[in-house]
């Protein structure tokens, strides 16, 4: 593995965050260790702001949207997703998947304090089981954020589980996209993205100066609609 690279921001004006509870969790945080204790292994700022404004620009106010997230962690990015739904006046909910029961309880507390709990449903369990079960009962998804396991096979499985129900204009975000693995190691998110592009096409944009170890946030869109 290559050495850690950190692009999470510290010392910024937390008033720019779209949710007061999330801003309070970030208040005074100056190091990665402090951040992880307060908000978990989340993407952090500027990723939060980017995801929020991307959703403001992509959500369809004329329909009910279901936003998918894998890897709830402490629920901080889930709060961003839900706040975007609320601020656009868009109907719908965030459905987030988390393996760790302790994280689920922390996330539920954060959802309540952030006053977005009515717009988030959290499912505890292995996404390799829970995600395919969900897909059986849904017609169309326009936005997903995949940030659970970062292993190559797990990333590919989550993406391909959602692929049959992704709309033509769907956007899928991937965190931790930086090429960190040595050639003999699991190629993780970076390798999975290359395979997705080869097998399923679509359009990819990679933002390198986002998140922390491993940095990078990639946007995949099914079709370029002009």
N, C-alpha and C positions, 0 to 999 in steps of 0.2 A: 504493500500500500504506500502511496505517496504521502508526504507529511500533511498534517491538517492545514486547511485554508479556511479562514473565517471572514465572512462578509456581512455578518449581522451588525446592525447599527447600535451604537450606544451614545448617550448624551444628546439625543435629539429632543425636540419639543413633542412630548407625548400627547399634547392637545390635538395633534394632527390625526391621531388614531380615531376611528369612527365609533368607538364604544368606550364609555367612561370606565367600566370595570377593567377592561383590557389596559387602558391607560394607567390605571392605578397599580396594576400588577407590574408595569414597566417602570414606574416612577423610581428614580434613583438607582436603577440597575446599571452597573458599569462593567461587568465581566461576564464571560460565558458561564462560569459556575453560578453566579448570582441569577442569571437569566434562567438557567435550567432549573434551579430550585423554585423559582417563582412561576414560570410559564412552561416548563418542560422542554422537550426536544422539538420545539416549534420552529417554523421558518423565520419568525421575527420580522422586524422592520429592516429594509424597505419592502420585503416580500408581502407583508400584510397589506400595505397600502396599494401595491401593484394588483394583488388579487381582488381587493375591494373595488378598485376603479375599473378593472377588466370586467368584473361582473356588472357594474353599473352600465357598462357599454354593451353588454351582451345579453342580459336578461330580457325576455320578451314579456312586456307588461300585459299583453293581451291573452296570455295563457298561464296555466299553473305550472310552475317550474319545480322539478325535483333536482336538487344539487347533491351529488354523491361525493363523499370523502372517505378515504381509507386511511387508518392511522390517526385516530382522534387525539391520542396523547392526553394532554391536560385540557383540550377543548378550545384552545385560543384561536386557531385558524377557523375552527367551526363557528366561533363567535363572529369572525369577519364575514364568513359566508352568509350567516343568518342576517347580520346587520345589512348586508347588501340587498337581500330580499326585502327587508323591511323598508329601507330607504328608497327603493325604487317603487314601492307600493305593489310589488309583485306577489301574487298568490303562490303558495307552495311551501316546501320545507327542505331542510337539509337532512339527509340521511347519512349518518357517519358510522363507520365500523371500527371497532377497537378490540384487540385481543386480550389486553391486560385488565382484569377486573378492578384493580386499584386505580388505574387511570380513569376507568369509567366513572368511579365515584367522585374523583377530583373534578372531572369534566362536568358532571351533572351539577356540582356545586357552583362551578364557574358559570355555567349556563344560567342558573337562577340569579346569581349576583349581576350578571350582565343583562338580565331581563330579556333573554332571547330563548328561554327554555321552551316556550310554546311553539317555536319554529324549528326545533331540532329533535330528531329521533335518533337515539344511539342504540346500536346493536352490538352486544358483546359476543365475541367468538372469533374463530379463525375465518378470515375473509375468503379463503379457498372453499369454505362451506357456505357461509352466509351470503356472499355476493351472488353466486349462481342461483341460490334460492330466491333472492330478491328479483333477479332479472326475469324469472319466469312470470312475474306478475306486473311487469311494466311495459309500456308501449314505446316510449321515447325518452331519451336523456339528451340534454344539450350542454351539460357542464359536469365534469368530474375532476376531482383533485386526488391523485394517487400518491400517498405518502406513508404507506405502512412498511412492510418489509422492503428493503432495498436490494435484495438478491435478484439476480437476473431472472430466474425462473418464476419467482413470485410476482415481479413487476409485469412480466409478460402474461402470466395467468390472469391477473386482475384486469389488465387492458383487454385481453381477448374475451374475457367473460362479459365485459360491457359492450364490446364492439357490435354485437347484433342489434342492440337497442339504441345505438348512437345515431342521432339525427344527422342529416347531411351537413348541417352547419355546426355540429358539436365541437366543443373545445375540451381537450383533456390536458390537465397540468400535471407535470411530474417534478418532484423535488429531488435534490441531491443528484444532479445530472453530470457533475464534473467527472472527468475521466481520472479516477483515483486508483483503480486496480492495476497491478502489474499483469503482464501477459498470461502468466500461469494461474492467476487467481480468478475467482468469480467476477465477471465483468459488470455486474450490478446494473444500476439504472442506465448508465451510459451505453452499455452493451445491449440492453433491452430496447433502447430507443433505436439503435441501428437496425436491429432485427424487425422492429415494428415498421420502420421506413421501408425496408426491403420487402416485407411480406404484405403490408397493407397500404403502402403509399401515404398519402396525406402530406401536410405541410408542417415543418418543424422550425421553431425559433428557439434558440437557447440563450438565456440570460445568465451570464457567468457571475456577476457581482451581486448575488442574492443568496441569502441563507448562510448556513455555517457548515461545519464538517459533516457531510460533504456538501460544498456549495453548488449553486447552479439550479435554475428553474427553467424547464422547457415547456413550450406551448405546442401542442399538436392539434391540428384542425383537419377534419376528415376530408373536406373539399374546399378549394378556393372558389368562393362564390362571387362572381363579378357580374 
